């Protein structure tokens, strides 16, 4: 009898020529580029804040966060609205990406461990890798990309207006 494996859905997106995947459970929305309000003295990876249905949403440049240089805006550049859980709190963060690709279904058995040596990305937030056609897709653990101190900085940098933070029950 074959053991059942779990199938996971990932939204794939590009940063430069690299393809990444984020669990669809962490992606709340995909937005076209909108006006970004700069925040003085914000961390270098924080582009500013955007208005998301009346809430202030901190916006990070994912390329800078991954040490891939600054995002170059094109017609395909978009914002992923992510649901990040840090220290028991849920925080919504916008992430600039070069383009959104597709939603893919991946069997747990097809996920390979991330490389531990020679990776230019912090492997602690890469859950694994999967090869589809000729491309390797890095599967990200969105909750581990930001540290607690970075989320606190993002919240504080968003100014006096409260960033949407909810505690999960």
PyMOL commands that set and color helices and strands:
alter all, ss='L'
color gray80, all
select helices_A, chain A and resi 24-26+62-65+108-110+123-125+142-145+148-157
alter helices_A, ss='H'
color red, helices_A
select strands_A, chain A and resi 7-15+18-23+27-32+46-52+55-61+78-86+89-97+99-107+126-132+135-140+165-167
alter strands_A, ss='S'
color yellow, strands_A
deselect
rebuild
show_as cartoon
